[in-house]
Amino acid sequence: MNRSVSPLIIPVESQVRELDAKILLSCIAAECGFPVIMGSRASVHFKMAAMPRGIYLAKSMRTLSNRMFRIIRLLGHEIVAWDEEALVHPPADTYYTLRLSPVTVSMVSHLFAWGQENADLFRQYPALPEATPIHITGNPRGDMLRPEIRGYFDEQVELLKKQYGDFILINTNFSDVNPFVPNVGLFLPSDQKSETACLGQAGKGMSLEFATGLRNHKQAILADFIEMVPALQRTFPDQTIVIRPHPSEKYDIYNELSVRFKNVVVDNSGNIIPWLLACKAMIHNGCTTGLEAYMLRIPAISYLATFNEYYDYDFQGLPTKLSHQCFSLDELLMTLGQILAGEIAAAGGMERKVLIDHYLAAQEGPLACERMVDVLIASGYDQQAPSTSPMLMRTVGWLKCNIRAIRAQTNMRRSGPNRKKYQNHRFPELTVADIERRIERFGKLLNRFDYIRVSVHSRHIFNISG
């Protein structure tokens, strides 16, 4: 292996959503000679000053990342990025202030796009530096939906079927108004009137008008979903009702339902894909899982009892348009009954096919992971690490990184709904054996990765090499 090759640093924020896809990306990169450092995003940031100079793969470019991006660049790393949330996004004017920052985008060397729609969205961003290359590669999470990869989840699918029998999956997406940690919602908790309320982490970059409207809309939909659950368990008593909360939500309101109704359970374990493959039908509202269900050919219903064309179509329109749409509880129960009876299959048709092709690349041919690694190789990162930054810059970066880590770790130890509990919620403990088992499953499907090795870098972080 070329000793000057750039290490690839891959942070994982939400383990259940991102880990498997990023293990696949790590293996393909390692197979091509890149040393990979992969693990918890929070832990990677704490250790950034001790990382070998390399390529940091960012999953978002929000204003909230301005400080960390500056530190990463001061330390001499380069940044390549995609936007994890770009498939389901608000109208462009809100998307740009919510998901992109002129500061972070200016520090990115390469942008990876989910598909043509995402690439166009990036290109139209007024603050995008003219020389920033945009590569339509698809996304590793899209690779997990491809037919040749789905067998990765076979064992989990069978375990879920054995555990729950026939079940209806309800996938919630209400972290904006039901956050695990209060300050990550749309608004900070306050006794004040909404006009003077302060925006929380999810609302940073939104106008107060947009955030207030979205909050009110999400709260109404959440109430619809809570009302829906008793109707489902009465109408379909032979089905288990599985509620799967968003990784950033608190579970209290759903746990109350599971206590009241014996065939209602709350379970957010593992990746969403085996849950989709194991269920009889999935119910959501504008959630990315609607797209994932469409790609897997699983019947999905977008429940729109509270409907707002601006938020439900202009904002969350893609997964909704790829699903069966029901605008009342009666319509939902009727459609679901037809699905369970085998009278209705997954949503289809040429209009939906054209739509998904515009949004999602790499549905066939080389994997999105392979296309991304090809970009890194074509850019010379397999031959040379980023140039060393001046000593003064590195020293400033080292100090800023360590001061930030100390402050963040202090905040994690505070009582109440704290960041440490939230971090453990989003990234539970993993072992080398856990990672190796996942790599072995990929290897059997793809007939590769025999020489990939895993070792501990530090807590929650792993080295993956070829």
Salt bridges, closest charged atoms under 4 A:
GLU13 OE2 - ARG41 NH1 3.73
GLU13 OE1 - LYS59 NZ 2.75
GLU13 OE2 - ARG426 NH1 3.32
GLU18 OE1 - LYS22 NZ 2.87
GLU18 OE2 - LYS59 NZ 3.99
ASP20 OD1 - ARG438 NH1 2.76
GLU31 OE1 - ARG448 NH2 2.46
ASP83 OD1 - ARG99 NH2 2.67
GLU84 OE2 - ARG141 NH1 2.87
GLU85 OE2 - ARG17 NH2 3.09
GLU117 OE2 - HIS89 NE2 2.85
ASP120 OD1 - ARG123 NH1 3.59
GLU148 OE2 - ARG146 NH2 2.60
ASP166 OD1 - LYS280 NZ 3.83
GLU292 OE2 - ARG141 NH2 3.52
ASP312 OD2 - HIS217 NE2 3.01
ASP357 OD2 - LYS353 NZ 2.60
GLU370 OE2 - ARG448 NH1 2.83
GLU429 OE1 - ARG459 NH2 2.81
ASP434 OD1 - ARG437 NH2 2.54
GLU440 OE2 - LYS444 NZ 3.69
